[in-house]
Every structure is written in structure tokens, then in C-alpha cells.
Amino acid sequence: MLKKIPVFAVLLVSAISFMSCKDEILPKPKSYLRLDYPEAKYVNFENECPFVFEMNEDAVIKKDKDCGLSITYPKMKATIFLTYQPVNKNINNLLREAQTLTYKHVIKADDILEQPYLNADKKVYGMFYQVNGNAATNSQFYATDSTRHFVTGSVYFYAKPNFDSIMPAASYIKNDMQRLMETMKWK
């Protein structure tokens, strides 16, 4: 004679069977946002301004007043702003203003790295600043021949300055800014 199995036991065994058939739940490993940018290709930029340089062909350039230029990176939501000023026996004031502009970011910056630039053959002298931390700008520079021409450049992102988030784009544009400065020639 067969014993009758309680309904409760059948349900319990069935429930355990169904639950045990699922895959084991594992926590997902941490992941990072991957931002890939195309390899930079540079082209010469020249207009009526008294200087020429190489720029990334993916950037869009717009002339502002008095040979100021805006070099926009639409995919990265960033712009490099270039300002030109003639030197009229005021090189010390221009240098002081460029350095003051950079060091205004010291409040938010973790540190500011200075990289002097000297190209005696082209008569281009300057300083490149890398601003680390959550400052409004991550890179700035000035270039001059010390007698006639003075150019400053800085990059700004159209996003909250969270260095960890914009670091890949900031690094990409920093390289473009260095290339711009290093290829600058006076007319």
C-alpha cells in the first residue's frame, strides 16, 4: 500500500527544484567608461592673422575679433580659445596676465605643472600649463616672440569640471594644444 504524500511536501520539493535550476548570481565587476577618439591628423591653419599653426582636422575653427580663434571639438563638448595681442613694449604685463590667468585656478586645482617651451629657430618661446584637478580649464599656454607677437590659449569643457570624467578628452585635447604651440610660426 502506498502512503499518501502531503501536498505541502510536494510543493516544497518542487519549489526547491525550480529555484536550484537558476544560474548562480555573481556580482558584476567594476567597469569604466571607455572613450575612444580617432587618431589625431593635423593640418596647417593659416589666415590673415600674423601666425600659423597645425590643428586637428576634426576640430572646427572660428575666427573671433582681433585674431582671436575658437577651436571647437563638438564630440567632446570642448573649445580651445586663442587670443592674440601685439607686443608694444608691454611683454612683462602680457606675461604677468597669462600667468595670473593660470594661477587663478589654483583654488580648485590639485597641482599645476609648468612646461617651458623654447624654439629659437622659429623665435617661439612660451609656457605650457597642465592644470590637474577639478579646475575650469585643464590646459593653458602662452607663446611669444617677445618683441611683436603674444598668443594665449586655454581649453574649456561645456560640462561640470569633474576631472575623472573628462580626463580622456582633456588628455586628447592637451596633446592637440601642445602640437598647436610647438608648430606655431610667426609671419
Contacts in CASP RR format, 6 or more apart in sequence:
PFRMAT RR
TARGET T0000
AUTHOR 0000-0000-0000
METHOD contacts of the structure
MODEL  1
MLKKIPVFAVLLVSAISFMSCKDEILPKPKSYLRLDYPEAKYVNFENECP
FVFEMNEDAVIKKDKDCGLSITYPKMKATIFLTYQPVNKNINNLLREAQT
LTYKHVIKADDILEQPYLNADKKVYGMFYQVNGNAATNSQFYATDSTRHF
VTGSVYFYAKPNFDSIMPAASYIKNDMQRLMETMKWK
35 168 0 8 1.000
35 169 0 8 1.000
37 75 0 8 1.000
37 76 0 8 1.000
37 168 0 8 1.000
37 169 0 8 1.000
37 172 0 8 1.000
38 58 0 8 1.000
40 56 0 8 1.000
40 58 0 8 1.000
40 172 0 8 1.000
40 175 0 8 1.000
40 176 0 8 1.000
40 179 0 8 1.000
41 56 0 8 1.000
41 57 0 8 1.000
41 58 0 8 1.000
42 54 0 8 1.000
42 55 0 8 1.000
42 56 0 8 1.000
42 57 0 8 1.000
42 179 0 8 1.000
42 183 0 8 1.000
43 54 0 8 1.000
43 55 0 8 1.000
43 57 0 8 1.000
44 52 0 8 1.000
44 53 0 8 1.000
44 54 0 8 1.000
45 52 0 8 1.000
45 53 0 8 1.000
45 54 0 8 1.000
45 55 0 8 1.000
45 61 0 8 1.000
46 52 0 8 1.000
47 63 0 8 1.000
48 67 0 8 1.000
49 63 0 8 1.000
49 67 0 8 1.000
49 68 0 8 1.000
49 69 0 8 1.000
49 84 0 8 1.000
49 187 0 8 1.000
50 67 0 8 1.000
50 84 0 8 1.000
50 148 0 8 1.000
50 149 0 8 1.000
50 186 0 8 1.000
50 187 0 8 1.000
51 67 0 8 1.000
51 84 0 8 1.000
51 149 0 8 1.000
51 151 0 8 1.000
51 184 0 8 1.000
51 185 0 8 1.000
51 186 0 8 1.000
51 187 0 8 1.000
52 184 0 8 1.000
52 185 0 8 1.000
52 187 0 8 1.000
53 180 0 8 1.000
53 181 0 8 1.000
53 183 0 8 1.000
53 184 0 8 1.000
53 185 0 8 1.000
54 179 0 8 1.000
54 180 0 8 1.000
54 183 0 8 1.000
55 61 0 8 1.000
55 71 0 8 1.000
55 176 0 8 1.000
55 179 0 8 1.000
55 180 0 8 1.000
56 71 0 8 1.000
56 73 0 8 1.000
56 176 0 8 1.000
56 179 0 8 1.000
58 73 0 8 1.000
58 75 0 8 1.000
59 71 0 8 1.000
59 72 0 8 1.000
59 73 0 8 1.000
59 80 0 8 1.000
59 176 0 8 1.000
60 71 0 8 1.000
60 72 0 8 1.000
60 73 0 8 1.000
60 74 0 8 1.000
61 69 0 8 1.000
61 70 0 8 1.000
61 71 0 8 1.000
61 72 0 8 1.000
62 69 0 8 1.000
62 70 0 8 1.000
62 72 0 8 1.000
63 69 0 8 1.000
64 70 0 8 1.000
66 84 0 8 1.000
66 85 0 8 1.000
67 84 0 8 1.000
68 81 0 8 1.000
68 82 0 8 1.000
68 83 0 8 1.000
68 84 0 8 1.000
69 81 0 8 1.000
69 82 0 8 1.000
70 79 0 8 1.000
70 80 0 8 1.000
70 81 0 8 1.000
70 82 0 8 1.000
71 79 0 8 1.000
71 80 0 8 1.000
71 81 0 8 1.000
71 82 0 8 1.000
71 180 0 8 1.000
72 78 0 8 1.000
72 79 0 8 1.000
73 79 0 8 1.000
73 80 0 8 1.000
73 169 0 8 1.000
73 173 0 8 1.000
76 157 0 8 1.000
76 169 0 8 1.000
76 172 0 8 1.000
76 173 0 8 1.000
77 157 0 8 1.000
77 158 0 8 1.000
77 159 0 8 1.000
77 169 0 8 1.000
78 155 0 8 1.000
78 156 0 8 1.000
78 157 0 8 1.000
78 158 0 8 1.000
78 169 0 8 1.000
78 170 0 8 1.000
78 173 0 8 1.000
79 155 0 8 1.000
79 156 0 8 1.000
79 158 0 8 1.000
80 153 0 8 1.000
80 154 0 8 1.000
80 155 0 8 1.000
80 173 0 8 1.000
80 176 0 8 1.000
80 177 0 8 1.000
80 180 0 8 1.000
81 153 0 8 1.000
81 154 0 8 1.000
81 155 0 8 1.000
81 156 0 8 1.000
82 151 0 8 1.000
82 152 0 8 1.000
82 153 0 8 1.000
83 151 0 8 1.000
83 152 0 8 1.000
83 153 0 8 1.000
84 149 0 8 1.000
84 150 0 8 1.000
84 151 0 8 1.000
85 94 0 8 1.000
85 150 0 8 1.000
85 151 0 8 1.000
85 152 0 8 1.000
86 148 0 8 1.000
86 149 0 8 1.000
86 150 0 8 1.000
87 94 0 8 1.000
87 144 0 8 1.000
87 145 0 8 1.000
87 146 0 8 1.000
87 147 0 8 1.000
87 148 0 8 1.000
87 149 0 8 1.000
87 150 0 8 1.000
91 144 0 8 1.000
91 146 0 8 1.000
91 147 0 8 1.000
91 150 0 8 1.000
94 142 0 8 1.000
94 144 0 8 1.000
94 150 0 8 1.000
95 142 0 8 1.000
95 144 0 8 1.000
98 127 0 8 1.000
98 140 0 8 1.000
98 142 0 8 1.000
98 150 0 8 1.000
98 152 0 8 1.000
99 127 0 8 1.000
101 140 0 8 1.000
101 152 0 8 1.000
101 154 0 8 1.000
102 112 0 8 1.000
102 129 0 8 1.000
102 131 0 8 1.000
102 140 0 8 1.000
103 112 0 8 1.000
105 112 0 8 1.000
105 131 0 8 1.000
105 135 0 8 1.000
105 136 0 8 1.000
105 137 0 8 1.000
106 112 0 8 1.000
108 133 0 8 1.000
108 134 0 8 1.000
108 135 0 8 1.000
108 136 0 8 1.000
108 161 0 8 1.000
109 131 0 8 1.000
109 132 0 8 1.000
109 133 0 8 1.000
109 134 0 8 1.000
109 135 0 8 1.000
110 132 0 8 1.000
110 133 0 8 1.000
110 163 0 8 1.000
111 132 0 8 1.000
111 133 0 8 1.000
112 129 0 8 1.000
112 130 0 8 1.000
112 131 0 8 1.000
112 132 0 8 1.000
113 129 0 8 1.000
113 130 0 8 1.000
113 132 0 8 1.000
114 127 0 8 1.000
114 128 0 8 1.000
114 129 0 8 1.000
115 127 0 8 1.000
115 128 0 8 1.000
115 129 0 8 1.000
115 130 0 8 1.000
116 126 0 8 1.000
116 127 0 8 1.000
116 128 0 8 1.000
117 124 0 8 1.000
117 125 0 8 1.000
117 126 0 8 1.000
117 127 0 8 1.000
117 128 0 8 1.000
117 141 0 8 1.000
117 143 0 8 1.000
117 181 0 8 1.000
117 182 0 8 1.000
118 124 0 8 1.000
118 125 0 8 1.000
118 126 0 8 1.000
119 125 0 8 1.000
119 182 0 8 1.000
122 184 0 8 1.000
122 185 0 8 1.000
122 186 0 8 1.000
123 145 0 8 1.000
123 146 0 8 1.000
123 186 0 8 1.000
124 143 0 8 1.000
124 144 0 8 1.000
124 145 0 8 1.000
124 181 0 8 1.000
124 184 0 8 1.000
124 185 0 8 1.000
124 186 0 8 1.000
125 143 0 8 1.000
125 144 0 8 1.000
125 145 0 8 1.000
125 146 0 8 1.000
126 141 0 8 1.000
126 142 0 8 1.000
126 143 0 8 1.000
126 144 0 8 1.000
126 181 0 8 1.000
127 141 0 8 1.000
127 142 0 8 1.000
128 139 0 8 1.000
128 140 0 8 1.000
128 141 0 8 1.000
128 177 0 8 1.000
128 178 0 8 1.000
128 181 0 8 1.000
129 139 0 8 1.000
129 140 0 8 1.000
129 141 0 8 1.000
130 138 0 8 1.000
130 139 0 8 1.000
130 174 0 8 1.000
131 137 0 8 1.000
131 138 0 8 1.000
131 139 0 8 1.000
131 140 0 8 1.000
132 138 0 8 1.000
132 163 0 8 1.000
133 161 0 8 1.000
133 163 0 8 1.000
134 161 0 8 1.000
134 162 0 8 1.000
134 163 0 8 1.000
135 161 0 8 1.000
135 163 0 8 1.000
136 156 0 8 1.000
136 161 0 8 1.000
137 154 0 8 1.000
137 155 0 8 1.000
137 156 0 8 1.000
138 155 0 8 1.000
138 157 0 8 1.000
138 163 0 8 1.000
138 166 0 8 1.000
138 170 0 8 1.000
138 173 0 8 1.000
138 174 0 8 1.000
139 154 0 8 1.000
139 155 0 8 1.000
139 170 0 8 1.000
139 173 0 8 1.000
139 174 0 8 1.000
139 177 0 8 1.000
140 152 0 8 1.000
140 153 0 8 1.000
140 154 0 8 1.000
140 155 0 8 1.000
141 152 0 8 1.000
141 153 0 8 1.000
141 154 0 8 1.000
141 177 0 8 1.000
141 178 0 8 1.000
141 181 0 8 1.000
142 150 0 8 1.000
142 151 0 8 1.000
142 152 0 8 1.000
142 153 0 8 1.000
143 150 0 8 1.000
143 151 0 8 1.000
143 181 0 8 1.000
143 184 0 8 1.000
144 150 0 8 1.000
144 151 0 8 1.000
145 186 0 8 1.000
148 186 0 8 1.000
149 186 0 8 1.000
151 184 0 8 1.000
153 177 0 8 1.000
155 170 0 8 1.000
155 173 0 8 1.000
155 174 0 8 1.000
155 177 0 8 1.000
157 166 0 8 1.000
157 169 0 8 1.000
157 170 0 8 1.000
159 165 0 8 1.000
159 166 0 8 1.000
163 170 0 8 1.000
END
